Amino acid sequence: MRAVVGFSVSFAIGLAGCAELQRDNSLREIPPPPERPAPSLAECFLKANYFYPARDYLTLSWAGRAIFGDEAMDLTPDGGVPNSGLYVNRDLTRIEPEAFDGDTLFGPPPVGPWRVAQRKVTGGTEGFIGVDASGRRWMVKFDAAEYPELGTASEAIAARILWAMGYQIPATFVVAIDGTGDGRYDGRRAVASALVPGKILGPLRMDHFRMRREMRALRLVLAWVNDPDHGDRNTVVAEESGAATFYIVDFNSALGSWNGRPKEAWRGHRYVWDIEWQCIEILTIGLAHPDVDELQPVVSPAVGRFCSRFDPKYWRPQNPTTAFDRMTPADAAWMAAKMSALSDDQLRAIVAAGRYARPEDATHVFETLRERRTKIIEWVGSLAARQ
């Protein structure tokens, strides 16, 4: 009898979870989720590598996808997605290039003097929560001393690219800090990201939105800027006036940066815990995977390790992500069209917002981003051709 009751309860919970998944992956206005703390790195690792794969296997998700297909749930009649707290369809043809390097799109940049409200005690970079002269609150992060411009430029550029692609991103600017009265901060270059408004409910559950086209196609944008560090932990959900906004934050590991230092060559090519790689290394006696240029040099202290030699098909984040794994050719084609809509002049202006001191650094980043985009679009086109 106890076993029957237990099964019944588990079955009921499963049905409720399915109903919630269906609701949140199809509605335009996503209800605010319950408040919850950010998951630990260990929790993220275990869920991504073990719990979610086991769940999908035991619930025969793989069989359902093979039989019925895997179309996203939130589609509009033209194959797009509606505006929501998670995503905004932005018409890039109406945005002048200089707007990406000014205050038209993101509001005025922060101005000093600064006041330190709270020192940053988490994450891999030095910084603080600060209040600027206008009273606005910002997360302020500094470059590593030996790699000036690397983390700050990467964050400002990647944030603008994701914003252009439609995601909810806080205003982000490269700034010079003054007026704190603290010799550790004053006179230094930093990147300032606006603290999101409203009540913070915790992180976005990316797995929960795996049936939304914009969440699946995010994989292509992260591959474009080579930012493998976006799981649940680098997201924020905020509630304001009863509505939820789902932000993607923290781009200090985009482009050639990894927490403000040059990114290792393997990042973006394999998971942290990657069984396929482990087998390859055993079979090849430690020889590098052919898709990774292990000898790729650091371009400069400001650029780090950022190149266009990669295969979009095999780009991978830090940990497996169920939404990315479910990306279909139709999901990819939708995002590739948006990537194509960003003009070269707009991309140059986005790179200019990184405030590189050396023109050759800005040129390298612009050309690499353009080449990576071309590779992604060509790969997506090959998917469509095979259908």
C-alpha positions in Angstrom: 0.0 0.0 0.0 2.8 2.4 0.9 4.5 1.7 -2.5 1.2 2.5 -4.3 0.8 5.8 -2.4 4.4 6.7 -3.1 4.1 6.0 -6.8 0.8 8.0 -6.9 2.4 11.0 -5.3 5.4 10.8 -7.6 3.2 10.5 -10.6 1.1 13.5 -9.5 4.2 15.6 -8.9 5.4 14.6 -12.4 2.2 15.7 -14.0 2.3 19.0 -12.2 5.8 19.5 -13.4 4.8 18.7 -17.0 1.9 21.2 -16.7 4.2 23.9 -15.4 6.8 23.2 -18.1 4.1 23.4 -20.8 2.8 26.7 -19.4 6.2 28.4 -19.0 7.4 27.3 -22.4 4.4 28.5 -24.3 3.2 31.6 -22.6 4.2 35.1 -23.7 4.2 36.5 -20.2 6.1 34.0 -18.0 4.9 34.1 -14.4 7.4 35.1 -11.7 9.0 31.9 -10.4 9.4 31.2 -6.7 12.3 32.8 -4.9 15.3 30.6 -4.6 19.0 30.9 -3.9 21.7 30.5 -6.6 22.8 26.9 -7.0 26.3 25.9 -6.0 28.9 24.9 -8.6 28.6 21.3 -7.4 24.8 21.4 -7.8 25.0 22.8 -11.3 27.6 20.1 -12.2 25.6 17.2 -10.8 22.3 18.3 -12.4 23.9 19.0 -15.9 26.0 15.9 -16.1 23.9 13.3 -14.2 20.4 14.3 -13.1 19.0 15.8 -16.3 20.4 13.1 -18.6 19.0 10.4 -16.3 15.6 12.1 -16.1 15.4 12.4 -19.9 16.4 8.8 -20.4 14.1 7.3 -17.8 11.1 9.4 -18.9 11.7 8.3 -22.5 12.2 11.9 -23.7 14.6 10.6 -26.4 11.9 8.3 -27.8 9.3 11.1 -27.8 11.6 13.4 -29.7 12.4 10.7 -32.3 8.7 9.9 -32.8 7.0 13.3 -32.5 9.8 15.7 -33.3 11.1 18.4 -31.0 9.5 21.7 -32.1 9.7 24.6 -29.7 6.5 25.5 -27.9 6.5 29.3 -28.0 6.4 29.9 -31.7 4.5 32.7 -33.5 2.8 31.9 -36.8 5.9 33.2 -38.7 8.2 30.8 -36.8 9.5 33.5 -34.5 9.0 34.0 -30.8 6.9 36.6 -28.9 8.4 39.4 -26.8 8.5 38.3 -23.2 10.4 38.8 -20.0 13.0 36.5 -21.4 13.4 37.9 -24.9 12.7 41.0 -27.0 12.6 41.1 -30.8 14.8 44.0 -31.8 14.7 45.6 -35.2 18.4 46.1 -35.9 17.7 48.0 -39.1 16.3 50.9 -37.0 19.4 51.2 -34.8 22.2 53.5 -36.0 25.7 51.9 -35.4 26.8 54.7 -33.1 23.9 53.9 -30.7 25.8 50.8 -29.6 28.6 52.9 -28.3 26.5 55.7 -26.8 23.7 56.1 -24.3 20.7 55.9 -26.7 20.1 52.2 -26.1 21.2 51.6 -22.6 20.7 54.9 -20.8 23.4 57.3 -19.6 26.7 55.7 -18.5 27.7 55.9 -14.8 29.5 59.1 -13.7 31.8 59.7 -10.7 32.5 60.3 -8.1 31.8 56.8 -6.9 30.9 55.4 -3.5 31.7 51.8 -2.5 28.6 50.2 -1.1 29.9 46.7 -0.8 33.1 44.9 -1.7 32.7 42.0 -4.2 33.5 38.8 -2.3 32.4 36.1 -4.9 33.6 35.2 -8.4 37.0 35.3 -9.9 37.5 39.1 -10.4 38.1 42.0 -8.0 35.3 44.6 -7.7 32.6 46.2 -5.7 28.9 47.2 -5.7 29.1 51.0 -6.2 26.8 54.0 -6.3 27.6 56.7 -8.9 27.0 60.4 -8.7 23.4 60.0 -10.0 22.6 57.5 -7.2 22.4 54.5 -9.5 23.8 51.2 -8.3 26.3 49.2 -10.4 28.4 46.0 -10.2 31.9 47.2 -10.8 34.7 44.8 -11.9 38.3 45.4 -12.6 40.9 43.9 -15.0 43.7 41.7 -13.7 46.8 43.9 -13.3 48.8 41.8 -15.9 45.9 41.8 -18.4 44.6 45.4 -18.7 41.4 45.8 -20.8 40.9 42.0 -21.2 38.0 41.3 -18.9 36.4 44.8 -19.1 36.4 44.9 -22.9 35.1 41.4 -23.3 32.2 42.1 -21.0 31.2 45.3 -22.6 31.3 43.8 -26.1 29.6 40.5 -25.4 26.8 42.2 -23.4 26.0 44.3 -26.4 26.0 41.4 -28.8 23.6 39.5 -26.7 21.4 42.5 -26.3 21.4 43.0 -30.1 20.3 39.4 -30.5 17.3 40.1 -28.2 18.3 38.9 -24.7 17.6 40.9 -21.5 21.0 42.4 -20.5 21.8 45.0 -17.9 23.4 48.3 -19.1 27.2 47.7 -19.2 29.9 50.3 -19.7 33.7 50.6 -19.5 34.5 53.4 -17.0 37.3 55.0 -15.1 36.7 54.9 -11.3 37.3 58.0 -9.2 36.2 59.5 -5.9 36.0 56.4 -3.8 38.9 57.5 -1.6 40.3 54.0 -1.8 43.7 53.7 -3.4 42.9 50.2 -4.6 40.2 51.5 -6.9 40.6 55.1 -7.8 42.2 55.8 -11.2 41.6 52.3 -12.5 39.7 51.1 -15.5 36.6 49.0 -14.8 33.4 47.6 -16.3 30.2 48.7 -14.7 26.9 46.7 -15.1 23.7 48.2 -13.8 22.1 46.2 -10.9 18.8 45.0 -12.3 15.6 46.6 -10.9 13.0 44.9 -8.8 12.9 42.0 -6.4 15.6 39.4 -7.1 14.1 36.0 -7.2 17.2 34.0 -8.0 18.7 32.5 -11.1 16.9 31.5 -14.3 16.4 27.7 -14.6 17.6 27.2 -18.2 16.5 23.5 -18.2 13.0 24.6 -17.3 12.8 26.7 -20.5 14.3 24.1 -22.8 11.2 24.1 -25.0 11.5 27.8 -25.9 13.2 28.7 -29.2 15.1 31.7 -27.8 16.6 29.6 -25.0 17.8 26.8 -27.4 19.2 29.2 -29.9 21.2 31.1 -27.2 23.8 28.3 -27.9 24.7 30.0 -31.2 25.2 33.4 -29.7 27.4 32.1 -26.9 29.4 30.1 -29.5 29.8 33.4 -31.5 31.3 35.2 -28.6 32.9 32.0 -27.2 31.3 32.4 -23.7 31.0 28.9 -22.3 30.3 30.1 -18.7 26.6 30.6 -19.0 24.5 28.2 -17.0 22.0 29.0 -14.3 24.5 30.8 -12.1 25.1 33.7 -14.5 21.5 34.7 -14.8 19.1 36.8 -12.6 15.3 36.8 -12.4 13.8 39.9 -11.1 10.1 40.7 -10.3 8.8 44.2 -10.8 5.1 45.2 -10.8 4.1 41.6 -10.8 6.1 40.8 -14.0 9.3 38.8 -14.2 12.3 39.7 -16.3 15.0 37.1 -17.0 18.4 38.6 -17.3 21.7 37.1 -18.6 24.6 38.7 -16.8 28.4 38.5 -16.3 30.4 38.2 -19.6 33.8 38.2 -18.1 34.5 34.9 -19.7 33.6 35.9 -23.3 35.9 36.5 -26.3 39.5 35.8 -25.2 38.9 36.2 -21.5 38.3 33.7 -18.7 37.7 35.6 -15.4 39.9 38.4 -16.7 42.8 36.2 -17.8 43.4 34.5 -21.2 41.0 31.7 -21.9 42.5 28.2 -22.1 42.4 26.9 -25.7 40.0 24.0 -24.8 37.2 26.1 -23.4 34.3 26.1 -25.8 35.5 22.9 -27.4 34.6 20.5 -24.6 32.8 20.2 -21.3 34.7 20.4 -18.0 33.7 16.7 -17.5 33.7 15.4 -21.0 33.6 11.6 -21.5 34.1 11.9 -25.3 37.3 13.9 -24.7 38.5 11.5 -22.1 38.1 8.6 -24.5 39.9 10.5 -27.2 42.8 11.4 -24.9 43.1 7.7 -23.9 43.0 6.4 -27.4 45.4 9.0 -28.7 47.8 8.8 -25.7 47.1 12.4 -24.8 47.2 14.0 -28.3 45.0 17.1 -28.6 41.6 16.9 -30.2 42.0 17.9 -33.9 39.4 20.7 -33.5 41.4 22.5 -30.9 44.6 24.5 -31.6 46.4 23.9 -28.3 49.2 26.1 -29.5 47.0 29.1 -30.1 48.9 32.1 -28.8 47.6 34.9 -26.6 47.0 37.7 -29.2 47.8 40.4 -26.7 47.2 41.1 -23.0 44.1 43.0 -23.9 42.6 40.4 -26.3 43.7 37.2 -24.7 43.2 33.9 -26.6 40.5 34.5 -29.2 40.4 33.1 -32.7 38.0 31.9 -35.4 39.3 28.3 -35.6 36.3 26.3 -34.3 33.5 24.1 -35.6 30.0 25.5 -34.5 28.6 22.0 -34.5 30.9 21.0 -31.7 31.0 24.2 -29.6 30.3 23.3 -26.0 29.7 25.3 -22.8 31.2 24.4 -19.4 28.5 21.8 -18.7 25.9 20.1 -20.8 22.8 22.3 -21.2 19.5 20.6 -22.1 18.1 23.6 -23.9 21.2 23.8 -26.1 21.1 20.0 -26.8 17.5 20.4 -28.0 18.3 23.1 -30.6 16.8 22.1 -33.9 17.8 23.3 -37.4 14.7 25.5 -37.3 15.8 27.1 -34.0 19.3 27.6 -35.4 18.0 29.1 -38.7 15.9 31.6 -36.7 18.9 32.9 -34.8 21.3 32.8 -37.8 18.9 35.3 -39.5 19.2 37.6 -36.5 22.9 37.3 -36.5 23.0 38.2 -40.2 21.0 41.3 -39.6 23.7 42.9 -37.5 25.7 45.0 -39.9 29.5 45.2 -40.0 29.2 48.9 -39.0 27.1 48.0 -36.0 29.6 45.3 -35.0 32.5 47.8 -35.3 30.6 50.1 -32.9 30.0 47.3 -30.5 33.7 46.5 -30.5 34.5 50.2 -30.0 32.6 50.1 -26.7 35.3 47.8 -25.4 37.6 50.9 -25.4 40.8 49.1 -26.6 43.8 51.4 -26.4 45.5 49.7 -29.4 43.6 49.8 -32.8 45.1 46.5 -33.8 43.4 44.8 -30.8 40.0 46.2 -31.8 40.6 45.1 -35.4 41.5 41.6 -34.3 38.4 41.3 -32.2 36.1 42.7 -34.9 37.5 40.4 -37.6 37.4 37.3 -35.4 33.8 38.0 -34.5 32.9 38.5 -38.1 34.7 35.2 -39.1 33.0 33.2 -36.3 29.6 34.5 -37.3 30.3 33.5 -40.9 31.2 30.0 -39.8 28.0 29.7 -37.7 25.8 31.0 -40.5 27.4 28.6 -43.1 26.9 25.7 -40.7 23.3 26.5 -40.1 22.8 26.8 -43.8 24.2 23.3 -44.3 21.7 22.0 -41.7 18.8 23.4 -43.8 20.3 22.0 -47.0 20.3 18.4 -45.6 16.6 18.6 -44.6 
